[in-house]
Amino acid sequence: MRPFPVNPRGPRKKRVKREVLLLGCPRYSPQWELAALRALIKPQTRGAIEHTSPEQRWPSGGEAAVRRICPELAERLVLKLEPHFPGDGDYLMVLQLPGDRWGEALAVAKVLSTRLPGCWLTIGRVFVRDGRFFNRERGYKLTLRESSHHRVPRAMAAEVRDLIAGEKM
């Protein structure tokens, strides 16, 4: 019989609880950034980014759409949402959310990503586009795959269901 498996490195470290979660729309597409890193490692894969721009296109009327939907989201999810639109820097739009409200943060990300079609949003290590959640394949590879374990909790999904199906840009 085989012996019981032994983990010589000890137990996992506990996750760090963040005080603030940042939900942002990065200026440069995460998909393009990962493809650029992949092209540095394997130059034959540069075709994916060779003739494309890294900058995300912010939809016309995107700022107005975010400002219009945030008060309604804040009321339904009992959050304080104040979007910031910096003129320069790494992000086109940033929202600060409480660190202990991960489910609500996922709901806000899903609603905003449906209102800003084609734009990538990031929340922690999770990427959101067109209402779908993505993460890096196996955590370290340089490709994005649709996430199977990031879902909006049912209670929050019921609160924002009509906002997700609502108007798009």
Contact map, one row per residue, 1 for C-alpha under 8 A:
1110000000000000000000000000000000000000000000000000000000000000000000000000000000000000000000000000000000000000000000000000000000000000000000000000000000000000000000000
1111000000000000000000000000000000000000000000000000000000000000000000000000000000000000000000000000000000000000000000000000000000000000000000000000000000000000000000000
1111100000000000000000000000000000000000000000000000000000000000000000000000000000000000000000000000000000000000000000000000000000000000000000000000000000000000000000000
0111110000000000000000000000000000000000000000000000000000000000000000000000000000000000000000000000000000000000000000000000000000000000000000000000000000000000000000000
0011111000000000000000000000000000000000000000000000000000000000000000000000000000000000000000000000000000000000000000000000000000000000000000000000000000000000000000000
0001111100000000000000000000000000000000000000000000000000000000000000000000000000000000000000000000000000000000000000000000000000000000000000000000000000000000000000000
0000111111100000000000000000000000000000000000000000000000000000000000000000000000000000000000000000000000000000000000000000000000000000000000000000000000000000000000000
0000011111000000000000000000000000000000000000000000000000000000000000000000000000000000000000000000000000000000000000000000000000000000000000000000000000000000000000000
0000001111100000000000000000000000000000000000000000000000000000000000000000000000000000000000000000000000000000000000000000000000000000000000000000000000000000000000000
0000001111110000000000000000000000000000000000000000000000000000000000000000000000000000000000000000000000000000000000000000000000000000000000000000000000000000000000000
0000001011111000000000000000000000000000000000000000000000000000000000000000000000000000000000000000000000000000000000000000000000000000000000000000000000000000000000000
0000000001111100000000000000000000000000000000000000000000000000000000000000000000000000000000000000000000000000000000000000000000000000000000000000000000000000000000000
0000000000111110000000000000000000000000000000000000000000000000000000000000000000000000000000000000000000000000000000000000000000000000000000000000000000000000000000000
0000000000011111000000000000000000000000000000000000000000000000000000000000000000000000000000000000000000000000000000000000000000000000000000000000000000000000000000000
0000000000001111100000000000000000000000000000000000000000000000000000000000000000000000000000000000000000000000000000000000000000000000000000000000000000000000000000000
0000000000000111110000000000000000000000000000000000000000000000000000000000000000000000000000000000000000000000000000000000000000000000000000000000000000000000000000000
0000000000000011111000000000000000000000000000000000000000000000000000000000000000000000000000000011000000000000000000000000000000000000000000000000000000000000000000000
0000000000000001111110000000000000000000000000000000000000000000000000000000000000000000000000000011000000000000000000000000000000000000000000000000000000000000000000000
0000000000000000111110000000000000000000000000000000000000000000000000000000000000000000000000000111000000000000000000000000000000000000000000000000000000000000000000000
0000000000000000011111000000000000000000000000000000000000000000000000000000000000000000000000011110000000000000000000000000000000000000000000000000000000000000000000000
0000000000000000011111100000000000000000000000000000000000000000000000000000000000000000000000011110000010000000000000000011000000000000000000000000000000000000000000000
0000000000000000000111110000000000000000000000000000000000000000000000000000000000000000000001111000000000000000000000000111000000000000000000000000000000000000000000000
0000000000000000000011111000000000000000000000000000000000000000000000000000000000000000000001111000000010001000000000001111000000000000000000000000000000000000000000000
0000000000000000000001111100000000000000000000000000000000000000000000000000000000000000001111100000000000000000000000001110000000000000000000000000000000000000000000000
0000000000000000000000111110000000000000000000000000000000000000000000000000000000000000001111000000000000000000000000111100000000000000000000000000000000000000000000000
0000000000000000000000011111110000000000000000000000000100000000000000000000000000000000011110000000000000000000000000011100000000000000000000000000000000000000000000000
0000000000000000000000001111100000000000000000000000001100000000000000000000000000000000111100000000000000000000000000000000000000000000000000000000000000000000000000000
0000000000000000000000000111110110000000000000000000011100000000000000000000000000000000010000000000000000000000000000000000000000000000000000000000000000000000000000000
0000000000000000000000000111111110000000000000000000011100000000000000000000000000000000000000000000000000000000000000010000000000000000000000000000000000000000000000000
0000000000000000000000000101111111000000000000000000000000000000000000000000000000000000000000000000000000000000000000010000000000000000000000000000000000000000000000000
0000000000000000000000000000111111100000000000000000000000000000000000000000000000000000000000000000000000000000000000000000000000000000000000110000000000000000000000000
0000000000000000000000000001111111110000000000001000010000000000000000000000000000000000000000000000000000000000000000000000000000000000000000000000000000000000000000000
0000000000000000000000000001111111111000000000000000010000000000000000000000000000000000000000000000000000000000000000000000000000000000000000000000000000000000000000000
0000000000000000000000000000011111111100000000000000000000000000000000000000000000000000000000000000000000000000000000000000000000000000000001100000000000000000000000000
0000000000000000000000000000001111111110000011011000000000000000000000000000000000000000000000000000000000000000000000000000000000000000000001100000000000000000000000000
0000000000000000000000000000000111111111000001001000000000000000000000000000000000000000000000000000000000000000000000000000000000000000000000000000000000000000000000000
0000000000000000000000000000000011111111100000000000000000000000000000000000000000000000000000000000000000000000000000000000000000000000000001000000000000000000000000000
0000000000000000000000000000000001111111111011000000000000000000000000000000000000000000000000000000000000000000000000000000000000000000000001000000000000000000000000000
0000000000000000000000000000000000111111111111000000000000000000000000000000000000000000000000000000000000000000000000000000000000000000000000000000000000000000000000000
0000000000000000000000000000000000011111111000000000000000000000000000000000000000000000000000000000000000000000000000000000000000000000000000000000000000000000000000000
0000000000000000000000000000000000001111111000000000000000000000000000000000000000000000000000000000000000000000000000000000000000000000000000000000000000000000000000000
0000000000000000000000000000000000000111111111000000000000000000000000000000000000000000000000000000000000000000000000000000000000000000000000000000000000000000000000000
0000000000000000000000000000000000000111111111000000000000000000000000000000000000000000000000000000000000000000000000000000000000000000000000000000000000000000000000000
0000000000000000000000000000000000000010011111100000000000000000000000000000000000000000000000000000000000000000000000000000000000000000000000000000000000000000000000000
0000000000000000000000000000000000100110011111110000000000000000000000000000000000000000000000000000000000000000000000000000000000000000000000000000000000000000000000000
0000000000000000000000000000000000110110011111111100000000000000000000000000000000000000000000000000000000000000000000000000000000000000000000000000000000000000000000000
0000000000000000000000000000000000000000000111111110000000000000000000000000000000000000000000000000000000000000000000000000000000000000000000000000000000000000000000000
0000000000000000000000000000000000100000000011111111000000000000000000000000000000000000000000000000000000000000000000000000000000000000000000000000000000000000000000000
0000000000000000000000000000000100110000000001111111100000000000000000000000000000000000000000000000000000000000000000000000000000000000000000000000000000000000000000000
0000000000000000000000000000000000000000000001111111000000000000000000000000000000000000000000000000000000000000000000000000000000000000000000000000000000000000000000000
0000000000000000000000000000000000000000000000111111100000000000000000000000000000000000000000000000000000000000000000000000000000000000000000000000000000000000000000000
0000000000000000000000000000000000000000000000011111110000000000000000000000000000000000000000000000000000000000000000000000000000000000000000000000000000000000000000000
0000000000000000000000000000000000000000000000001011111100000000000000000000000000000000000000000000000000000000000000000000000000000000000000000000000000000000000000000
0000000000000000000000000001100110000000000000000001111100000000000000000000000000000000000000000000000000000000000000000000000000000000000000000000000000000000000000000
0000000000000000000000000011100000000000000000000000111110000000000000000000000000000000000000000000000000000000000000000000000000000000000000000000000000000000000000000
0000000000000000000000000111100000000000000000000000111111000000000000000000000000000000000000000000000000000000000000110000000000000000000000000000000000000000000000000
0000000000000000000000000000000000000000000000000000001111100000000000000000000000000000000000000000000000000000000000100000000000000000000000000000000000000000000000000
0000000000000000000000000000000000000000000000000000000111110100000000000000000000000000000100000000000000000000000100100000000000000000000000000000000000000000000000000
0000000000000000000000000000000000000000000000000000000011111100000000000000000000000000000000000000000000000000000110000000000000000000000000000000000000000000000000001
0000000000000000000000000000000000000000000000000000000001111110000000000000000000000000000000000000000000000000000000000000000000000000000000000000000000000000000000000
0000000000000000000000000000000000000000000000000000000000111111100000000000000000000000000000000000000000000000000000000000000000000000000000000000000000000000000000001
0000000000000000000000000000000000000000000000000000000001111111110000000000000000000000000000000000000000000000001100000000000000000000000000000000000000000000000000001
0000000000000000000000000000000000000000000000000000000000011111111000000000000000001000000000000000000000000000000000000000000000000000000000000000000000000000000000000
0000000000000000000000000000000000000000000000000000000000001111111100000000000000000000000000000000000000000000000000000000000000000000000000000000000000000000000000000
0000000000000000000000000000000000000000000000000000000000001111111110000000000000000000000000000000000000000000001000000000000000000000000000000000000000000000000000001
0000000000000000000000000000000000000000000000000000000000000111111111000000000000100000000000000000000000000001001000000000000000000000000000000000000000000000000000000
0000000000000000000000000000000000000000000000000000000000000011111111100000000000100000000000000000000000000000000000000000000000000000000000000000000000000000000000000
0000000000000000000000000000000000000000000000000000000000000001111111110000000000000000000000000000000000000000000000000000000000000000000000000000000000000000000000000
0000000000000000000000000000000000000000000000000000000000000000111111111000000000000000000000000000000000000000000000000000000000000000000000000000000000000000000000000
0000000000000000000000000000000000000000000000000000000000000000011111111100000011100000000000000000000000000000000000000000000000000000000000000000000000000000000000000
0000000000000000000000000000000000000000000000000000000000000000001111111110000010000000000000000000000000000000000000000000000000000000000000000000000000000000000000000
0000000000000000000000000000000000000000000000000000000000000000000111111111000000000000000000000000000000000000000000000000000000000000000000000000000000000000000000000
0000000000000000000000000000000000000000000000000000000000000000000011111111111010000000000000000000000000010000000000000000000000000000000000000000000000000001000000000
0000000000000000000000000000000000000000000000000000000000000000000001111111111110000000000000000000000000000000000000000000000000000000000000000000000000000000000000000
0000000000000000000000000000000000000000000000000000000000000000000000111111111000000000000000000000000000000000000000000000000000000000000000000000000000000000000000000
0000000000000000000000000000000000000000000000000000000000000000000000011111110000000000000000000000000000000000000000000000000000000000000000000000000000000011000000000
0000000000000000000000000000000000000000000000000000000000000000000000001111111000000000000000000000000100000000000000000000000000000000000000000000000000010010000000000
0000000000000000000000000000000000000000000000000000000000000000000000001111111100000000000000000000000000000000000000000000000000000000000000000000000000000000000000000
0000000000000000000000000000000000000000000000000000000000000000000000001110111110000000000000001000000000000000000000000000000000000000000000000000000000000000000000000
0000000000000000000000000000000000000000000000000000000000000000000000000100011111000000000000001000000000000000000000000000000000000000000000000000000000000000000000000
0000000000000000000000000000000000000000000000000000000000000000000001101100001111100000000000111000000000000000000000000000000000000000000000000000000000000000000000000
0000000000000000000000000000000000000000000000000000000000000000000001000000000111110000000000110000000000000000000000000000000000000000000000000000000000000000000000000
0000000000000000000000000000000000000000000000000000000000000000011001000000000011111000000011110000000000000000000000000000000000000000000000000000000000000000000000000
0000000000000000000000000000000000000000000000000000000000000000000000000000000001111100000011100000000000000000000000000000000000000000000000000000000000000000000000000
0000000000000000000000000000000000000000000000000000000000000010000000000000000000111110001111000000000000000000000000000000000000000000000000000000000000000000000000000
0000000000000000000000000000000000000000000000000000000000000000000000000000000000011111101110000000000000000000000000000000000000000000000000000000000000000000000000000
0000000000000000000000000000000000000000000000000000000000000000000000000000000000001111100100000000000000000000000000000000000000000000000000000000000000000000000000000
0000000000000000000000000000000000000000000000000000000000000000000000000000000000000111111100000000000000000000000000000000000000000000000000000000000000000000000000000
0000000000000000000000000010000000000000000000000000000000000000000000000000000000000111111100000000000000000000000000000000000000000000000000000000000000000000000000000
0000000000000000000000000111000000000000000000000000000000000000000000000000000000000001111100000000000000000000000000000000000000000000000000000000000000000000000000000
0000000000000000000000011110000000000000000000000000000000000000000000000000000000001101111111000000000000000000000000000000000000000000000000000000000000000000000000000
0000000000000000000000011110000000000000000000000000000001000000000000000000000000001111111111000000000000000000000000000000000000000000000000000000000000000000000000000
0000000000000000000000011100000000000000000000000000000000000000000000000000000000111100001111100000000000000000000000000000000000000000000000000000000000000000000000000
0000000000000000000001111000000000000000000000000000000000000000000000000000000000111000001111110000000000000000000000000000000000000000000000000000000000000000000000000
0000000000000000000001110000000000000000000000000000000000000000000000000000000011110000000011111000000000000000000000000000000000000000000000000000000000000000000000000
0000000000000000000111100000000000000000000000000000000000000000000000000000000011100000000001111100000000000000000000000000000000000000000000000000000000000000000000000
0000000000000000000111100000000000000000000000000000000000000000000000000000001110000000000000111110100010000000000000000000000000000000000000000000000000000000000000000
0000000000000000001110000000000000000000000000000000000000000000000000000000000000000000000000011111100000000000000000000000000000000000000000000000000000000000000000000
0000000000000000111110000000000000000000000000000000000000000000000000000000000000000000000000001111110000000000000000000000000000000000000000000000000000000000000000000
0000000000000000111000000000000000000000000000000000000000000000000000000000000000000000000000000111110000000000000000000000000000000000000000000000000000000000000000000
0000000000000000000000000000000000000000000000000000000000000000000000000000000000000000000000001111111110000000000000000000000000000000000000000000000000000000000000000
0000000000000000000000000000000000000000000000000000000000000000000000000000000000000000000000000011111111000000000000000000000000000000000000000000000000000000000000000
0000000000000000000000000000000000000000000000000000000000000000000000000000000000000000000000000000111111100000000000000000000000000000000000000000000110010000000000000
0000000000000000000000000000000000000000000000000000000000000000000000000000100000000000000000000000111111110000000000000000000000000000000000000000000100010000000000000
0000000000000000000010100000000000000000000000000000000000000000000000000000000000000000000000001000111111111000000000000010000000000000000000000000000000000000000000000
0000000000000000000000000000000000000000000000000000000000000000000000000000000000000000000000000000011111111100000000000000000000000000000000000000001100000000000000000
0000000000000000000000000000000000000000000000000000000000000000000000000000000000000000000000000000001111111110000000000000000000000000000000000000000100011001000000000
0000000000000000000000000000000000000000000000000000000000000000000000001000000000000000000000000000000111111111000000000000000000000000000000000000000000000000000000000
0000000000000000000000100000000000000000000000000000000000000000000000000000000000000000000000000000000011111111100000001010000100100000000000000000000000000000000000000
0000000000000000000000000000000000000000000000000000000000000000000000000000000000000000000000000000000001111111110000000000000101110000000000000000000000000000000100000
0000000000000000000000000000000000000000000000000000000000000000000000000000000000000000000000000000000000111111111000000000000000100000000000000000000000000001001100000
0000000000000000000000000000000000000000000000000000000000000000010000000000000000000000000000000000000000011111111100000000000000000000000000000000000000000000000000000
0000000000000000000000000000000000000000000000000000000000000000000000000000000000000000000000000000000000001111111110111000000111100000000000000000000000000000000000000
0000000000000000000000000000000000000000000000000000000000000000000000000000000000000000000000000000000000000111111110000000000011100000000000000000000000000000000100010
0000000000000000000000000000000000000000000000000000000000000100110000000000000000000000000000000000000000000011111110000000000000000000000000000000000000000000000100111
0000000000000000000000000000000000000000000000000000000001100100000000000000000000000000000000000000000000000001111111100000000001000000000000000000000000000000000000011
0000000000000000000000000000000000000000000000000000000000100000000000000000000000000000000000000000000000000000111111100000000011000000000000000000000000000000000000011
0000000000000000000000000000000000000000000000000000000000000000000000000000000000000000000000000000000000000000000111110000000011000000000000000000000000000000000000000
0000000000000000000000001000000000000000000000000000000111000000000000000000000000000000000000000000000000000000100111111000000011000000000000000000000000000000000000000
0000000000000000000000001100110000000000000000000000000100000000000000000000000000000000000000000000000000000000100001111100001110000000000000000000000000000000000000000
0000000000000000000000111100000000000000000000000000000000000000000000000000000000000000000000000000000000001000100000111110001110000000000000000000000000000000000000000
0000000000000000000001111100000000000000000000000000000000000000000000000000000000000000000000000000000000000000000000011111111100000000000000000000000000000000000000000
0000000000000000000011110000000000000000000000000000000000000000000000000000000000000000000000000000000010001000000000001111111100000000000000000000000000000000000000000
0000000000000000000011100000000000000000000000000000000000000000000000000000000000000000000000000000000000000000000000000111110000000000000000000000000000000000000000000
0000000000000000000000000000000000000000000000000000000000000000000000000000000000000000000000000000000000000000000000000111111000000010000000000000000000000000000000000
0000000000000000000000000000000000000000000000000000000000000000000000000000000000000000000000000000000000000000000000000111111100001110000000000000000000000000000000000
0000000000000000000000000000000000000000000000000000000000000000000000000000000000000000000000000000000000000000000000011110111110001110000000000000000000000000000000000
0000000000000000000000000000000000000000000000000000000000000000000000000000000000000000000000000000000000001100100000011110011111111100000000000000000000000000000000000
0000000000000000000000000000000000000000000000000000000000000000000000000000000000000000000000000000000000000000110011111000001111111100000000000000000000000000000000000
0000000000000000000000000000000000000000000000000000000000000000000000000000000000000000000000000000000000000100110111100000000111110000000000000000000000000000000000000
0000000000000000000000000000000000000000000000000000000000000000000000000000000000000000000000000000000000001110110000000000000111111000000000000000000000000000000000000
0000000000000000000000000000000000000000000000000000000000000000000000000000000000000000000000000000000000000100000000000000000111111100000000000100000000000000000000000
0000000000000000000000000000000000000000000000000000000000000000000000000000000000000000000000000000000000000000000000000000011110111110000000000110011000000000000000000
0000000000000000000000000000000000000000000000000000000000000000000000000000000000000000000000000000000000000000000000000000011110011111000000011110000000000000000000000
0000000000000000000000000000000000000000000000000000000000000000000000000000000000000000000000000000000000000000000000000000111000001111101000011110000000000000000000000
0000000000000000000000000000000000000000000000000000000000000000000000000000000000000000000000000000000000000000000000000000000000000111111111111000000000000000000000000
0000000000000000000000000000000000000000000000000000000000000000000000000000000000000000000000000000000000000000000000000000000000000011111111111000000000000000000000000
0000000000000000000000000000000000000000000000000000000000000000000000000000000000000000000000000000000000000000000000000000000000000001111110000000000000000000000000000
0000000000000000000000000000000000000000000000000000000000000000000000000000000000000000000000000000000000000000000000000000000000000011111110000000000000000000000000000
0000000000000000000000000000000000000000000000000000000000000000000000000000000000000000000000000000000000000000000000000000000000000001111111000000000000000000000000000
0000000000000000000000000000000000000000000000000000000000000000000000000000000000000000000000000000000000000000000000000000000000000001111111100000000000000000000000000
0000000000000000000000000000000001101100000000000000000000000000000000000000000000000000000000000000000000000000000000000000000000000001100111110000000000000000000000000
0000000000000000000000000000001001100000000000000000000000000000000000000000000000000000000000000000000000000000000000000000000000000001100011111000000000000000000000000
0000000000000000000000000000001000000000000000000000000000000000000000000000000000000000000000000000000000000000000000000000000000000111100001111100000000000000000000000
0000000000000000000000000000000000000000000000000000000000000000000000000000000000000000000000000000000000000000000000000000000000000111100000111110000000000000000000000
0000000000000000000000000000000000000000000000000000000000000000000000000000000000000000000000000000000000000000000000000000000000011110000000011111000000000000000000000
0000000000000000000000000000000000000000000000000000000000000000000000000000000000000000000000000000000000000000000000000000000000001110000000001111110000000000000000000
0000000000000000000000000000000000000000000000000000000000000000000000000000000000000000000000000000000000000000000000000000000000000000000000000111111000000000000000000
0000000000000000000000000000000000000000000000000000000000000000000000000000000000000000000000000000000000000000000000000000000000000000000000000011111000000000000000000
0000000000000000000000000000000000000000000000000000000000000000000000000000000000000000000000000000000000000000000000000000000000001000000000000011111100000000000000000
0000000000000000000000000000000000000000000000000000000000000000000000000000000000000000000000000000000001000000000000000000000000001000000000000001111110000000000000000
0000000000000000000000000000000000000000000000000000000000000000000000000000000000000000000000000000001101100000000000000000000000000000000000000000011111011000000000000
0000000000000000000000000000000000000000000000000000000000000000000000000000000000000000000000000000001000000000000000000000000000000000000000000000001111111000000000000
0000000000000000000000000000000000000000000000000000000000000000000000000000000000000000000000000000000000000000000000000000000000000000000000000000000111111100000000000
0000000000000000000000000000000000000000000000000000000000000000000000000000000000000000000000000000000000000000000000000000000000000000000000000000000011111110000000000
0000000000000000000000000000000000000000000000000000000000000000000000000000100000000000000000000000001100100000000000000000000000000000000000000000000111111111000000000
0000000000000000000000000000000000000000000000000000000000000000000000000000000000000000000000000000000000100000000000000000000000000000000000000000000111111111100000000
0000000000000000000000000000000000000000000000000000000000000000000000000000000000000000000000000000000000000000000000000000000000000000000000000000000001111111100000000
0000000000000000000000000000000000000000000000000000000000000000000000000001100000000000000000000000000000000000000000000000000000000000000000000000000000111111110000000
0000000000000000000000000000000000000000000000000000000000000000000000001001000000000000000000000000000000100010000000000000000000000000000000000000000000011111111100000
0000000000000000000000000000000000000000000000000000000000000000000000000000000000000000000000000000000000000000000000000000000000000000000000000000000000001111111110000
0000000000000000000000000000000000000000000000000000000000000000000000000000000000000000000000000000000000000000000000000000000000000000000000000000000000000011111111000
0000000000000000000000000000000000000000000000000000000000000000000000000000000000000000000000000000000000000010000000000000000000000000000000000000000000000001111111100
0000000000000000000000000000000000000000000000000000000000000000000000000000000000000000000000000000000000000110011000000000000000000000000000000000000000000001111111000
0000000000000000000000000000000000000000000000000000000000000000000000000000000000000000000000000000000000000000000000000000000000000000000000000000000000000000111111100
0000000000000000000000000000000000000000000000000000000000000000000000000000000000000000000000000000000000000000000000000000000000000000000000000000000000000000011111110
0000000000000000000000000000000000000000000000000000000000000000000000000000000000000000000000000000000000000000001000000000000000000000000000000000000000000000001011111
0000000000000000000000000000000000000000000000000000000000000000000000000000000000000000000000000000000000000000011110000000000000000000000000000000000000000000000001111
0000000000000000000000000000000000000000000000000000000000101100100000000000000000000000000000000000000000000000001110000000000000000000000000000000000000000000000000111
